[in-house]
Amino acid sequence: MMRIKMLSASAGANVSRRKGEIYDVEDAKAKRMIDAGVAEEAPAQKRETADFKPAELRHLGGGWYEVNGQKVQGKEQAEQLLKEGG
């Protein structure tokens, strides 16, 4: 699969592509579209690394909260645990 950015709108029987949008297309079809001048190769999609995960506070209901997977009762206790790093 190749990522392409459309330079002009294109429509077919089962698909339509808008100008400026990025699509994943089979290599052979992408090369034909690039050669025809209706698309250009798009840069690879950036992926975020999972090295850093920010602390997370989630309200579960009934006064219960989850801080990084740990359940605690009371908003003050949850916020304190969040400050301490969970």
Sine and cosine of phi, psi and omega as CSV:
sin_phi,cos_phi,sin_psi,cos_psi,sin_omega,cos_omega
0.00,0.00,0.57,-0.82,0.00,-1.00
-0.78,-0.62,0.62,-0.78,0.05,-1.00
-1.00,-0.02,0.76,-0.65,0.02,-1.00
-0.79,-0.62,0.45,-0.89,0.10,-1.00
-0.92,-0.40,0.80,-0.60,-0.05,-1.00
-0.97,0.26,0.75,-0.66,0.06,-1.00
-1.00,-0.06,-0.36,0.93,0.09,-1.00
-0.53,-0.85,0.34,-0.94,-0.01,-1.00
-0.94,0.35,0.51,-0.86,-0.01,-1.00
-0.58,-0.81,0.66,-0.75,0.02,-1.00
-0.65,-0.76,0.58,-0.82,0.05,-1.00
-0.71,-0.70,-0.20,-0.98,-0.04,-1.00
-0.89,0.45,-0.62,0.78,-0.09,-1.00
-0.89,-0.46,0.00,1.00,-0.11,-0.99
-0.51,-0.86,0.51,-0.86,0.15,-0.99
-0.69,-0.73,0.62,-0.78,-0.02,-1.00
-0.80,-0.60,0.68,-0.73,-0.06,-1.00
-0.99,-0.15,0.51,-0.86,0.02,-1.00
-0.87,0.50,0.72,-0.69,0.05,-1.00
1.00,0.02,-0.23,0.97,0.00,-1.00
-0.99,0.11,0.42,-0.91,0.00,-1.00
-0.95,-0.32,0.72,-0.70,-0.04,-1.00
-0.73,-0.69,0.46,-0.89,0.15,-0.99
-1.00,-0.10,0.85,-0.53,-0.08,-1.00
-0.74,-0.68,0.48,-0.88,0.05,-1.00
-0.85,0.53,0.55,-0.84,-0.10,-0.99
-0.81,0.59,-0.75,0.66,-0.06,-1.00
-0.88,0.47,-0.69,0.72,0.00,-1.00
-0.92,0.38,-0.64,0.77,0.01,-1.00
-0.88,0.47,-0.68,0.73,0.01,-1.00
-0.89,0.45,-0.64,0.77,0.05,-1.00
-0.90,0.44,-0.65,0.76,-0.01,-1.00
-0.93,0.37,-0.62,0.78,0.04,-1.00
-0.92,0.39,-0.70,0.72,0.03,-1.00
-0.89,0.46,-0.55,0.83,0.00,-1.00
-0.98,0.21,-0.21,0.98,0.04,-1.00
1.00,0.10,0.24,0.97,0.02,-1.00
-0.99,-0.10,-0.14,0.99,-0.01,-1.00
-0.51,-0.86,0.28,-0.96,0.12,-0.99
-0.72,-0.69,0.39,-0.92,0.01,-1.00
-0.93,0.37,0.74,-0.67,-0.01,-1.00
-1.00,-0.06,0.49,-0.87,0.04,-1.00
-0.90,0.43,0.44,-0.90,0.01,-1.00
-0.87,0.49,0.54,-0.84,-0.01,-1.00
-0.94,0.35,0.75,-0.66,0.02,-1.00
-0.97,0.25,0.65,-0.76,0.03,-1.00
-0.89,-0.45,0.67,-0.74,0.02,-1.00
-0.99,0.13,0.59,-0.81,0.06,-1.00
-1.00,0.08,0.47,-0.88,-0.04,-1.00
-0.99,-0.13,0.37,0.93,-0.03,-1.00
-0.92,0.39,-0.60,0.80,-0.07,-1.00
-0.87,-0.49,0.81,-0.58,0.06,-1.00
-0.84,-0.54,0.90,-0.44,-0.02,-1.00
-0.91,0.41,0.44,-0.90,0.03,-1.00
-0.88,0.47,0.56,-0.83,-0.10,-0.99
-0.77,-0.64,0.73,-0.69,0.05,-1.00
-0.87,-0.50,0.82,-0.57,-0.03,-1.00
-0.74,-0.67,0.75,-0.66,0.02,-1.00
-0.99,0.13,0.81,-0.58,-0.03,-1.00
-0.99,-0.12,-0.30,0.95,-0.03,-1.00
0.95,-0.31,0.45,-0.90,0.05,-1.00
0.91,0.40,0.42,0.91,0.01,-1.00
1.00,0.09,0.08,1.00,0.02,-1.00
-0.99,-0.16,0.60,-0.80,0.00,-1.00
-0.75,-0.66,0.41,-0.91,0.09,-1.00
-0.88,-0.48,0.82,-0.58,0.02,-1.00
-0.87,-0.49,0.95,-0.32,0.00,-1.00
0.77,0.64,0.68,0.73,0.05,-1.00
1.00,0.02,-0.11,0.99,-0.01,-1.00
-0.97,-0.23,0.78,-0.63,-0.02,-1.00
-1.00,0.01,0.73,-0.69,0.06,-1.00
-0.68,-0.73,0.45,-0.90,0.02,-1.00
-0.98,-0.22,0.77,-0.64,0.02,-1.00
0.98,-0.19,0.71,-0.70,-0.04,-1.00
-0.92,0.40,-0.63,0.78,-0.02,-1.00
-0.89,0.45,-0.68,0.73,0.02,-1.00
-0.91,0.42,-0.63,0.78,0.01,-1.00
-0.91,0.42,-0.71,0.71,0.01,-1.00
-0.91,0.42,-0.61,0.79,0.04,-1.00
-0.90,0.43,-0.70,0.71,0.02,-1.00
-0.90,0.44,-0.59,0.80,0.04,-1.00
-0.90,0.43,-0.66,0.75,0.02,-1.00
-0.91,0.41,-0.58,0.82,-0.02,-1.00
-0.98,0.22,-0.17,0.99,0.04,-1.00
0.98,-0.21,0.20,0.98,0.12,-0.99
0.93,0.36,0.00,0.00,0.00,0.00
